[in-house]
Each structure stands twice: as C-alpha cells, then as structure tokens.
Amino acid sequence: MYQCYFSGVYERENFRDYYCDDVKAIQRIVKLYGAKEIREILETTCLRNKVQRGYKINKILKKDEEATSAKQKVLEEIKEVVEEQPVAIEKKTTRSQKKKL
C-alpha cells in the first residue's frame, strides 16, 4: 500500500512511517556502529574493484567452459552409441518376393 521512502520497494506498516522494517533495522545498525565503519564494511564486502571483477568474470567463464565441455562429452558418447547400433533392420523376404527372384 505505502512504499518505503528509502528503498521504494517494500511496504511500510502504516502511512505514518517513512521507512520499511528492513531500512529501520539498517538505521539501528548504523547508529550502533557508526556510518564510516558500516561504509567500509559494505565497500570491502559488497563492492568490487576492477581486479576483483576480472577474477569474478574469469571464474564465470571457466564454469561456462567446463559446462560446455561436459555437454560435448555427453554428445560424443551419444554419437558413439548411435553409431554402434545398426541403422536399419533388414526386412524378411516374403514368399511372393522369393518367387520373383
């Protein structure tokens, strides 16, 4: 019904409150530990610099490569199984076909 003024996503309990419960909890934590300390913690844990982003991108690419290589191995195994099986079963010749021969 009423949106939080800070997050804009969560609903407030009533129209007199400005913030949702999550934002109120964050305010209490900031008052307890101080804004500078909380900012440092958030920057070191939540935000990434260029080097860290590079590591993360490489990690994701490596996982993608491993997944595609695993898929390729499965496809190759399926192809091998299919190649081992006979393509078509020969039909038995009927009496009328034998007479023609």
Biopython code that builds the backbone (N, CA, C, O; Angstrom):
import numpy as np
from Bio.PDB.StructureBuilder import StructureBuilder

atoms = [
    (1, "MET", "N", (0.825, -1.188, 0.000)),
    (1, "MET", "CA", (0.000, 0.000, 0.000)),
    (1, "MET", "C", (0.869, 1.251, 0.000)),
    (1, "MET", "O", (0.847, 2.016, -0.964)),
    (2, "TYR", "N", (1.631, 1.469, 1.062)),
    (2, "TYR", "CA", (2.526, 2.620, 1.138)),
    (2, "TYR", "C", (3.954, 2.133, 0.934)),
    (2, "TYR", "O", (4.365, 1.155, 1.558)),
    (3, "GLN", "N", (4.714, 2.798, 0.074)),
    (3, "GLN", "CA", (6.086, 2.375, -0.192)),
    (3, "GLN", "C", (7.068, 3.077, 0.729)),
    (3, "GLN", "O", (6.830, 4.193, 1.191)),
    (4, "CYS", "N", (8.166, 2.403, 0.983)),
    (4, "CYS", "CA", (9.246, 2.942, 1.796)),
    (4, "CYS", "C", (9.878, 4.119, 1.052)),
    (4, "CYS", "O", (10.076, 4.050, -0.161)),
    (5, "TYR", "N", (10.196, 5.199, 1.771)),
    (5, "TYR", "CA", (10.816, 6.366, 1.152)),
    (5, "TYR", "C", (12.254, 6.085, 0.731)),
    (5, "TYR", "O", (12.739, 6.687, -0.226)),
    (6, "PHE", "N", (12.941, 5.188, 1.423)),
    (6, "PHE", "CA", (14.343, 4.910, 1.118)),
    (6, "PHE", "C", (14.485, 3.877, 0.001)),
    (6, "PHE", "O", (15.131, 4.144, -1.012)),
    (7, "SER", "N", (13.883, 2.700, 0.180)),
    (7, "SER", "CA", (14.046, 1.636, -0.810)),
    (7, "SER", "C", (13.041, 1.746, -1.950)),
    (7, "SER", "O", (13.350, 1.405, -3.091)),
    (8, "GLY", "N", (11.858, 2.215, -1.644)),
    (8, "GLY", "CA", (10.827, 2.354, -2.669)),
    (8, "GLY", "C", (10.230, 1.024, -3.100)),
    (8, "GLY", "O", (9.374, 0.984, -3.984)),
    (9, "VAL", "N", (10.663, -0.034, -2.498)),
    (9, "VAL", "CA", (10.201, -1.359, -2.899)),
    (9, "VAL", "C", (9.264, -1.955, -1.856)),
    (9, "VAL", "O", (8.160, -2.396, -2.176)),
    (10, "TYR", "N", (9.707, -1.962, -0.635)),
    (10, "TYR", "CA", (8.950, -2.616, 0.420)),
    (10, "TYR", "C", (7.853, -1.705, 0.958)),
    (10, "TYR", "O", (7.946, -0.479, 0.893)),
    (11, "GLU", "N", (6.839, -2.324, 1.478)),
    (11, "GLU", "CA", (5.712, -1.564, 2.015)),
    (11, "GLU", "C", (5.969, -1.177, 3.466)),
    (11, "GLU", "O", (6.601, -1.910, 4.226)),
    (12, "ARG", "N", (5.469, -0.024, 3.816)),
    (12, "ARG", "CA", (5.552, 0.434, 5.195)),
    (12, "ARG", "C", (4.380, -0.158, 5.959)),
    (12, "ARG", "O", (3.385, -0.578, 5.368)),
    (13, "GLU", "N", (4.510, -0.185, 7.273)),
    (13, "GLU", "CA", (3.437, -0.751, 8.084)),
    (13, "GLU", "C", (2.196, 0.138, 8.073)),
    (13, "GLU", "O", (1.073, -0.357, 7.973)),
    (14, "ASN", "N", (2.398, 1.437, 8.176)),
    (14, "ASN", "CA", (1.261, 2.355, 8.108)),
    (14, "ASN", "C", (1.707, 3.655, 7.447)),
    (14, "ASN", "O", (2.892, 3.832, 7.164)),
    (15, "PHE", "N", (0.791, 4.537, 7.206)),
    (15, "PHE", "CA", (1.099, 5.759, 6.467)),
    (15, "PHE", "C", (1.939, 6.744, 7.267)),
    (15, "PHE", "O", (2.503, 7.675, 6.693)),
    (16, "ARG", "N", (2.033, 6.560, 8.580)),
    (16, "ARG", "CA", (2.837, 7.472, 9.405)),
    (16, "ARG", "C", (4.325, 7.140, 9.352)),
    (16, "ARG", "O", (5.160, 8.016, 9.575)),
    (17, "ASP", "N", (4.665, 5.896, 9.061)),
    (17, "ASP", "CA", (6.073, 5.502, 8.967)),
    (17, "ASP", "C", (6.640, 5.948, 7.629)),
    (17, "ASP", "O", (5.943, 5.956, 6.615)),
    (18, "TYR", "N", (7.913, 6.319, 7.643)),
    (18, "TYR", "CA", (8.584, 6.700, 6.405)),
    (18, "TYR", "C", (9.322, 5.508, 5.776)),
    (18, "TYR", "O", (9.466, 5.429, 4.556)),
    (19, "TYR", "N", (9.788, 4.580, 6.633)),
    (19, "TYR", "CA", (10.648, 3.507, 6.150)),
    (19, "TYR", "C", (10.051, 2.142, 6.482)),
    (19, "TYR", "O", (9.236, 2.000, 7.394)),
    (20, "CYS", "N", (10.485, 1.140, 5.712)),
    (20, "CYS", "CA", (10.051, -0.236, 5.959)),
    (20, "CYS", "C", (10.889, -0.826, 7.103)),
    (20, "CYS", "O", (11.823, -0.189, 7.587)),
    (21, "ASP", "N", (10.551, -2.023, 7.518)),
    (21, "ASP", "CA", (11.243, -2.652, 8.647)),
    (21, "ASP", "C", (12.725, -2.896, 8.355)),
    (21, "ASP", "O", (13.562, -2.742, 9.245)),
    (22, "ASP", "N", (13.057, -3.274, 7.118)),
    (22, "ASP", "CA", (14.458, -3.523, 6.773)),
    (22, "ASP", "C", (15.293, -2.258, 6.889)),
    (22, "ASP", "O", (16.397, -2.296, 7.431)),
    (23, "VAL", "N", (14.792, -1.158, 6.397)),
    (23, "VAL", "CA", (15.527, 0.103, 6.451)),
    (23, "VAL", "C", (15.644, 0.575, 7.901)),
    (23, "VAL", "O", (16.668, 1.139, 8.286)),
    (24, "LYS", "N", (14.623, 0.353, 8.693)),
    (24, "LYS", "CA", (14.699, 0.713, 10.113)),
    (24, "LYS", "C", (15.794, -0.083, 10.807)),
    (24, "LYS", "O", (16.515, 0.458, 11.645)),
    (25, "ALA", "N", (15.927, -1.357, 10.470)),
    (25, "ALA", "CA", (16.975, -2.195, 11.061)),
    (25, "ALA", "C", (18.352, -1.701, 10.635)),
    (25, "ALA", "O", (19.281, -1.684, 11.443)),
    (26, "ILE", "N", (18.493, -1.302, 9.382)),
    (26, "ILE", "CA", (19.770, -0.767, 8.897)),
    (26, "ILE", "C", (20.107, 0.529, 9.637)),
    (26, "ILE", "O", (21.265, 0.758, 9.984)),
    (27, "GLN", "N", (19.120, 1.363, 9.876)),
    (27, "GLN", "CA", (19.352, 2.615, 10.613)),
    (27, "GLN", "C", (19.876, 2.325, 12.021)),
    (27, "GLN", "O", (20.784, 3.000, 12.506)),
    (28, "ARG", "N", (19.292, 1.310, 12.672)),
    (28, "ARG", "CA", (19.737, 0.971, 14.020)),
    (28, "ARG", "C", (21.183, 0.481, 14.012)),
    (28, "ARG", "O", (21.965, 0.826, 14.897)),
    (29, "ILE", "N", (21.533, -0.324, 13.008)),
    (29, "ILE", "CA", (22.904, -0.832, 12.918)),
    (29, "ILE", "C", (23.882, 0.318, 12.672)),
    (29, "ILE", "O", (24.963, 0.340, 13.262)),
    (30, "VAL", "N", (23.523, 1.264, 11.816)),
    (30, "VAL", "CA", (24.381, 2.414, 11.532)),
    (30, "VAL", "C", (24.559, 3.254, 12.793)),
    (30, "VAL", "O", (25.661, 3.730, 13.065)),
    (31, "LYS", "N", (23.504, 3.441, 13.556)),
    (31, "LYS", "CA", (23.621, 4.205, 14.804)),
    (31, "LYS", "C", (24.506, 3.484, 15.808)),
    (31, "LYS", "O", (25.212, 4.119, 16.591)),
    (32, "LEU", "N", (24.468, 2.164, 15.786)),
    (32, "LEU", "CA", (25.242, 1.375, 16.741)),
    (32, "LEU", "C", (26.730, 1.379, 16.410)),
    (32, "LEU", "O", (27.556, 1.597, 17.296)),
    (33, "TYR", "N", (27.088, 1.139, 15.140)),
    (33, "TYR", "CA", (28.497, 1.006, 14.757)),
    (33, "TYR", "C", (29.098, 2.263, 14.145)),
    (33, "TYR", "O", (30.321, 2.390, 14.104)),
    (34, "GLY", "N", (28.295, 3.180, 13.676)),
    (34, "GLY", "CA", (28.806, 4.390, 13.041)),
    (34, "GLY", "C", (28.786, 4.260, 11.529)),
    (34, "GLY", "O", (29.008, 3.182, 10.978)),
    (35, "ALA", "N", (28.517, 5.373, 10.870)),
    (35, "ALA", "CA", (28.344, 5.369, 9.414)),
    (35, "ALA", "C", (29.639, 5.032, 8.681)),
    (35, "ALA", "O", (29.609, 4.311, 7.684)),
    (36, "LYS", "N", (30.770, 5.541, 9.157)),
    (36, "LYS", "CA", (32.051, 5.297, 8.470)),
    (36, "LYS", "C", (32.418, 3.816, 8.502)),
    (36, "LYS", "O", (32.834, 3.251, 7.491)),
    (37, "GLU", "N", (32.261, 3.197, 9.662)),
    (37, "GLU", "CA", (32.606, 1.781, 9.788)),
    (37, "GLU", "C", (31.692, 0.908, 8.924)),
    (37, "GLU", "O", (32.154, -0.034, 8.279)),
    (38, "ILE", "N", (30.423, 1.218, 8.914)),
    (38, "ILE", "CA", (29.469, 0.458, 8.094)),
    (38, "ILE", "C", (29.794, 0.641, 6.610)),
    (38, "ILE", "O", (29.718, -0.310, 5.832)),
    (39, "ARG", "N", (30.153, 1.854, 6.226)),
    (39, "ARG", "CA", (30.501, 2.105, 4.820)),
    (39, "ARG", "C", (31.735, 1.298, 4.418)),
    (39, "ARG", "O", (31.758, 0.704, 3.340)),
    (40, "GLU", "N", (32.757, 1.270, 5.271)),
    (40, "GLU", "CA", (33.961, 0.496, 4.978)),
    (40, "GLU", "C", (33.633, -0.995, 4.833)),
    (40, "GLU", "O", (34.130, -1.665, 3.928)),
    (41, "ILE", "N", (32.807, -1.490, 5.719)),
    (41, "ILE", "CA", (32.416, -2.902, 5.657)),
    (41, "ILE", "C", (31.660, -3.188, 4.364)),
    (41, "ILE", "O", (31.923, -4.194, 3.704)),
    (42, "LEU", "N", (30.745, -2.333, 4.004)),
    (42, "LEU", "CA", (29.979, -2.531, 2.765)),
    (42, "LEU", "C", (30.871, -2.456, 1.535)),
    (42, "LEU", "O", (30.710, -3.246, 0.605)),
    (43, "GLU", "N", (31.806, -1.521, 1.517)),
    (43, "GLU", "CA", (32.701, -1.387, 0.363)),
    (43, "GLU", "C", (33.615, -2.594, 0.222)),
    (43, "GLU", "O", (33.887, -3.035, -0.895)),
    (44, "THR", "N", (34.095, -3.138, 1.341)),
    (44, "THR", "CA", (35.008, -4.281, 1.251)),
    (44, "THR", "C", (34.276, -5.587, 0.962)),
    (44, "THR", "O", (34.851, -6.485, 0.348)),
    (45, "THR", "N", (33.039, -5.712, 1.384)),
    (45, "THR", "CA", (32.327, -6.978, 1.212)),
    (45, "THR", "C", (31.380, -6.982, 0.018)),
    (45, "THR", "O", (31.241, -8.010, -0.646)),
    (46, "CYS", "N", (30.737, -5.880, -0.266)),
    (46, "CYS", "CA", (29.702, -5.863, -1.308)),
    (46, "CYS", "C", (30.195, -5.330, -2.642)),
    (46, "CYS", "O", (29.762, -5.803, -3.692)),
    (47, "LEU", "N", (31.087, -4.360, -2.619)),
    (47, "LEU", "CA", (31.549, -3.740, -3.858)),
    (47, "LEU", "C", (32.841, -4.384, -4.328)),
    (47, "LEU", "O", (33.638, -4.863, -3.520)),
    (48, "ARG", "N", (33.044, -4.394, -5.642)),
    (48, "ARG", "CA", (34.240, -4.998, -6.225)),
    (48, "ARG", "C", (35.024, -3.948, -6.994)),
    (48, "ARG", "O", (34.447, -3.081, -7.650)),
    (49, "ASN", "N", (36.353, -4.037, -6.905)),
    (49, "ASN", "CA", (37.182, -3.167, -7.737)),
    (49, "ASN", "C", (37.435, -3.875, -9.072)),
    (49, "ASN", "O", (36.930, -4.975, -9.296)),
    (50, "LYS", "N", (38.207, -3.251, -9.948)),
    (50, "LYS", "CA", (38.411, -3.803, -11.296)),
    (50, "LYS", "C", (39.089, -5.168, -11.257)),
    (50, "LYS", "O", (38.718, -6.063, -12.017)),
    (51, "VAL", "N", (40.058, -5.335, -10.399)),
    (51, "VAL", "CA", (40.770, -6.612, -10.306)),
    (51, "VAL", "C", (39.822, -7.714, -9.841)),
    (51, "VAL", "O", (39.814, -8.811, -10.399)),
    (52, "GLN", "N", (39.031, -7.417, -8.826)),
    (52, "GLN", "CA", (38.089, -8.405, -8.314)),
    (52, "GLN", "C", (37.036, -8.752, -9.358)),
    (52, "GLN", "O", (36.632, -9.910, -9.471)),
    (53, "ARG", "N", (36.587, -7.755, -10.124)),
    (53, "ARG", "CA", (35.627, -8.033, -11.195)),
    (53, "ARG", "C", (36.247, -8.936, -12.249)),
    (53, "ARG", "O", (35.580, -9.827, -12.775)),
    (54, "GLY", "N", (37.519, -8.712, -12.560)),
    (54, "GLY", "CA", (38.216, -9.566, -13.517)),
    (54, "GLY", "C", (38.273, -11.003, -13.041)),
    (54, "GLY", "O", (38.043, -11.925, -13.824)),
    (55, "TYR", "N", (38.580, -11.210, -11.747)),
    (55, "TYR", "CA", (38.603, -12.561, -11.185)),
    (55, "TYR", "C", (37.224, -13.215, -11.283)),
    (55, "TYR", "O", (37.106, -14.385, -11.645)),
    (56, "LYS", "N", (36.192, -12.447, -10.957)),
    (56, "LYS", "CA", (34.828, -12.978, -10.995)),
    (56, "LYS", "C", (34.437, -13.355, -12.420)),
    (56, "LYS", "O", (33.846, -14.412, -12.639)),
    (57, "ILE", "N", (34.758, -12.504, -13.387)),
    (57, "ILE", "CA", (34.430, -12.783, -14.787)),
    (57, "ILE", "C", (35.155, -14.038, -15.254)),
    (57, "ILE", "O", (34.560, -14.889, -15.915)),
    (58, "ASN", "N", (36.441, -14.158, -14.914)),
    (58, "ASN", "CA", (37.205, -15.341, -15.302)),
    (58, "ASN", "C", (36.636, -16.608, -14.671)),
    (58, "ASN", "O", (36.599, -17.663, -15.305)),
    (59, "LYS", "N", (36.199, -16.500, -13.438)),
    (59, "LYS", "CA", (35.611, -17.648, -12.751)),
    (59, "LYS", "C", (34.318, -18.089, -13.445)),
    (59, "LYS", "O", (34.087, -19.284, -13.632)),
    (60, "ILE", "N", (33.493, -17.140, -13.820)),
    (60, "ILE", "CA", (32.232, -17.458, -14.513)),
    (60, "ILE", "C", (32.525, -18.066, -15.878)),
    (60, "ILE", "O", (31.884, -19.042, -16.268)),
    (61, "LEU", "N", (33.481, -17.508, -16.607)),
    (61, "LEU", "CA", (33.840, -18.043, -17.918)),
    (61, "LEU", "C", (34.387, -19.464, -17.804)),
    (61, "LEU", "O", (34.101, -20.314, -18.647)),
    (62, "LYS", "N", (35.166, -19.715, -16.769)),
    (62, "LYS", "CA", (35.719, -21.053, -16.562)),
    (62, "LYS", "C", (34.600, -22.053, -16.305)),
    (62, "LYS", "O", (34.627, -23.163, -16.836)),
    (63, "LYS", "N", (33.615, -21.671, -15.497)),
    (63, "LYS", "CA", (32.476, -22.554, -15.232)),
    (63, "LYS", "C", (31.706, -22.828, -16.515)),
    (63, "LYS", "O", (31.288, -23.960, -16.759)),
    (64, "ASP", "N", (31.516, -21.797, -17.338)),
    (64, "ASP", "CA", (30.812, -21.971, -18.613)),
    (64, "ASP", "C", (31.567, -22.930, -19.528)),
    (64, "ASP", "O", (30.961, -23.782, -20.178)),
    (65, "GLU", "N", (32.908, -22.787, -19.577)),
    (65, "GLU", "CA", (33.711, -23.668, -20.409)),
    (65, "GLU", "C", (33.617, -25.108, -19.925)),
    (65, "GLU", "O", (33.523, -26.031, -20.734)),
    (66, "GLU", "N", (33.641, -25.305, -18.615)),
    (66, "GLU", "CA", (33.534, -26.649, -18.059)),
    (66, "GLU", "C", (32.172, -27.260, -18.386)),
    (66, "GLU", "O", (32.076, -28.446, -18.701)),
    (67, "ALA", "N", (31.126, -26.444, -18.309)),
    (67, "ALA", "CA", (29.785, -26.941, -18.610)),
    (67, "ALA", "C", (29.662, -27.311, -20.080)),
    (67, "ALA", "O", (29.077, -28.344, -20.407)),
    (68, "THR", "N", (30.200, -26.489, -20.971)),
    (68, "THR", "CA", (30.108, -26.797, -22.398)),
    (68, "THR", "C", (30.957, -28.010, -22.740)),
    (68, "THR", "O", (30.560, -28.812, -23.585)),
    (69, "SER", "N", (32.118, -28.168, -22.106)),
    (69, "SER", "CA", (32.938, -29.353, -22.373)),
    (69, "SER", "C", (32.236, -30.614, -21.872)),
    (69, "SER", "O", (32.329, -31.663, -22.510)),
    (70, "ALA", "N", (31.545, -30.528, -20.753)),
    (70, "ALA", "CA", (30.797, -31.681, -20.245)),
    (70, "ALA", "C", (29.661, -32.036, -21.200)),
    (70, "ALA", "O", (29.401, -33.213, -21.448)),
    (71, "LYS", "N", (28.984, -31.023, -21.735)),
    (71, "LYS", "CA", (27.912, -31.268, -22.699)),
    (71, "LYS", "C", (28.459, -31.917, -23.964)),
    (71, "LYS", "O", (27.830, -32.814, -24.526)),
    (72, "GLN", "N", (29.625, -31.467, -24.412)),
    (72, "GLN", "CA", (30.231, -32.036, -25.609)),
    (72, "GLN", "C", (30.611, -33.491, -25.394)),
    (72, "GLN", "O", (30.445, -34.313, -26.296)),
    (73, "LYS", "N", (31.121, -33.824, -24.208)),
    (73, "LYS", "CA", (31.460, -35.215, -23.903)),
    (73, "LYS", "C", (30.220, -36.103, -23.952)),
    (73, "LYS", "O", (30.265, -37.211, -24.487)),
    (74, "VAL", "N", (29.123, -35.618, -23.399)),
    (74, "VAL", "CA", (27.881, -36.391, -23.418)),
    (74, "VAL", "C", (27.394, -36.587, -24.844)),
    (74, "VAL", "O", (26.964, -37.682, -25.208)),
    (75, "LEU", "N", (27.459, -35.541, -25.652)),
    (75, "LEU", "CA", (27.042, -35.651, -27.047)),
    (75, "LEU", "C", (27.913, -36.642, -27.816)),
    (75, "LEU", "O", (27.401, -37.397, -28.643)),
    (76, "GLU", "N", (29.206, -36.650, -27.558)),
    (76, "GLU", "CA", (30.101, -37.592, -28.216)),
    (76, "GLU", "C", (29.782, -39.026, -27.822)),
    (76, "GLU", "O", (29.814, -39.928, -28.659)),
    (77, "GLU", "N", (29.473, -39.235, -26.536)),
    (77, "GLU", "CA", (29.105, -40.573, -26.072)),
    (77, "GLU", "C", (27.812, -41.040, -26.729)),
    (77, "GLU", "O", (27.682, -42.208, -27.094)),
    (78, "ILE", "N", (26.862, -40.129, -26.878)),
    (78, "ILE", "CA", (25.599, -40.473, -27.531)),
    (78, "ILE", "C", (25.856, -40.840, -28.989)),
    (78, "ILE", "O", (25.289, -41.810, -29.492)),
    (79, "LYS", "N", (26.700, -40.077, -29.669)),
    (79, "LYS", "CA", (27.023, -40.375, -31.064)),
    (79, "LYS", "C", (27.664, -41.748, -31.199)),
    (79, "LYS", "O", (27.352, -42.489, -32.132)),
    (80, "GLU", "N", (28.565, -42.097, -30.267)),
    (80, "GLU", "CA", (29.213, -43.402, -30.298)),
    (80, "GLU", "C", (28.197, -44.527, -30.138)),
    (80, "GLU", "O", (28.269, -45.540, -30.833)),
    (81, "VAL", "N", (27.261, -44.346, -29.229)),
    (81, "VAL", "CA", (26.242, -45.363, -29.003)),
    (81, "VAL", "C", (25.361, -45.514, -30.240)),
    (81, "VAL", "O", (25.020, -46.629, -30.634)),
    (82, "VAL", "N", (25.001, -44.406, -30.841)),
    (82, "VAL", "CA", (24.155, -44.432, -32.026)),
    (82, "VAL", "C", (24.890, -45.090, -33.191)),
    (82, "VAL", "O", (24.283, -45.848, -33.948)),
    (83, "GLU", "N", (26.178, -44.816, -33.345)),
    (83, "GLU", "CA", (26.952, -45.391, -34.431)),
    (83, "GLU", "C", (27.117, -46.897, -34.277)),
    (83, "GLU", "O", (27.192, -47.616, -35.274)),
    (84, "GLU", "N", (27.175, -47.383, -33.037)),
    (84, "GLU", "CA", (27.314, -48.813, -32.791)),
    (84, "GLU", "C", (26.053, -49.584, -33.150)),
    (84, "GLU", "O", (26.132, -50.751, -33.536)),
    (85, "GLN", "N", (24.918, -48.964, -33.033)),
    (85, "GLN", "CA", (23.657, -49.640, -33.328)),
    (85, "GLN", "C", (23.464, -49.739, -34.831)),
    (85, "GLN", "O", (23.879, -48.847, -35.572)),
    (86, "PRO", "N", (22.827, -50.833, -35.295)),
    (86, "PRO", "CA", (22.563, -50.941, -36.728)),
    (86, "PRO", "C", (21.582, -49.876, -37.184)),
    (86, "PRO", "O", (20.685, -49.466, -36.447)),
    (87, "VAL", "N", (21.780, -49.436, -38.432)),
    (87, "VAL", "CA", (20.968, -48.355, -38.959)),
    (87, "VAL", "C", (19.548, -48.819, -39.219)),
    (87, "VAL", "O", (18.588, -48.174, -38.798)),
    (88, "ALA", "N", (19.419, -49.916, -39.901)),
    (88, "ALA", "CA", (18.084, -50.406, -40.208)),
    (88, "ALA", "C", (18.080, -51.923, -40.138)),
    (88, "ALA", "O", (19.077, -52.574, -40.449)),
    (89, "ILE", "N", (16.976, -52.467, -39.736)),
    (89, "ILE", "CA", (16.819, -53.922, -39.683)),
    (89, "ILE", "C", (16.291, -54.375, -41.038)),
    (89, "ILE", "O", (15.319, -53.834, -41.565)),
    (90, "GLU", "N", (16.976, -55.402, -41.595)),
    (90, "GLU", "CA", (16.549, -55.884, -42.903)),
    (90, "GLU", "C", (15.204, -56.585, -42.783)),
    (90, "GLU", "O", (14.958, -57.342, -41.844)),
    (91, "LYS", "N", (14.357, -56.320, -43.740)),
    (91, "LYS", "CA", (13.046, -56.952, -43.747)),
    (91, "LYS", "C", (13.186, -58.366, -44.298)),
    (91, "LYS", "O", (13.998, -58.633, -45.184)),
    (92, "LYS", "N", (12.394, -59.237, -43.763)),
    (92, "LYS", "CA", (12.394, -60.604, -44.260)),
    (92, "LYS", "C", (11.713, -60.624, -45.627)),
    (92, "LYS", "O", (10.747, -59.903, -45.877)),
    (93, "THR", "N", (12.238, -61.452, -46.477)),
    (93, "THR", "CA", (11.616, -61.565, -47.794)),
    (93, "THR", "C", (10.388, -62.460, -47.704)),
    (93, "THR", "O", (10.395, -63.508, -47.058)),
    (94, "THR", "N", (9.367, -62.022, -48.354)),
    (94, "THR", "CA", (8.133, -62.811, -48.342)),
    (94, "THR", "C", (8.183, -63.858, -49.469)),
    (94, "THR", "O", (9.088, -63.835, -50.304)),
    (95, "ARG", "N", (7.205, -64.771, -49.482)),
    (95, "ARG", "CA", (7.160, -65.837, -50.488)),
    (95, "ARG", "C", (6.995, -65.260, -51.887)),
    (95, "ARG", "O", (7.591, -65.744, -52.850)),
    (96, "SER", "N", (6.171, -64.212, -51.981)),
    (96, "SER", "CA", (5.957, -63.627, -53.296)),
    (96, "SER", "C", (7.243, -62.976, -53.823)),
    (96, "SER", "O", (7.521, -63.005, -55.022)),
    (97, "GLN", "N", (8.019, -62.391, -52.908)),
    (97, "GLN", "CA", (9.283, -61.794, -53.333)),
    (97, "GLN", "C", (10.267, -62.875, -53.737)),
    (97, "GLN", "O", (11.046, -62.670, -54.668)),
    (98, "LYS", "N", (10.259, -64.018, -53.067)),
    (98, "LYS", "CA", (11.147, -65.122, -53.425)),
    (98, "LYS", "C", (10.807, -65.657, -54.803)),
    (98, "LYS", "O", (11.704, -65.996, -55.575)),
    (99, "LYS", "N", (9.516, -65.738, -55.125)),
    (99, "LYS", "CA", (9.086, -66.260, -56.425)),
    (99, "LYS", "C", (9.596, -65.353, -57.544)),
    (99, "LYS", "O", (9.965, -65.825, -58.620)),
    (100, "LYS", "N", (9.610, -64.043, -57.276)),
    (100, "LYS", "CA", (10.077, -63.092, -58.296)),
    (100, "LYS", "C", (11.567, -63.233, -58.533)),
    (100, "LYS", "O", (12.045, -62.970, -59.637)),
    (101, "LEU", "N", (12.302, -63.639, -57.526)),
    (101, "LEU", "CA", (13.747, -63.764, -57.673)),
    (101, "LEU", "C", (14.039, -65.012, -58.447)),
    (101, "LEU", "O", (15.203, -65.326, -58.696)),
]
sb = StructureBuilder()
sb.init_structure("model")
sb.init_model(0)
sb.init_chain("A")
sb.init_seg("    ")
for serial, (resi, resn, name, xyz) in enumerate(atoms, 1):
    if name == "N":
        sb.init_residue(resn, " ", resi, " ")
    sb.init_atom(name, np.array(xyz, "f"), 0.0, 1.0, " ", f" {name:<3s}", serial, name[0])
structure = sb.get_structure()
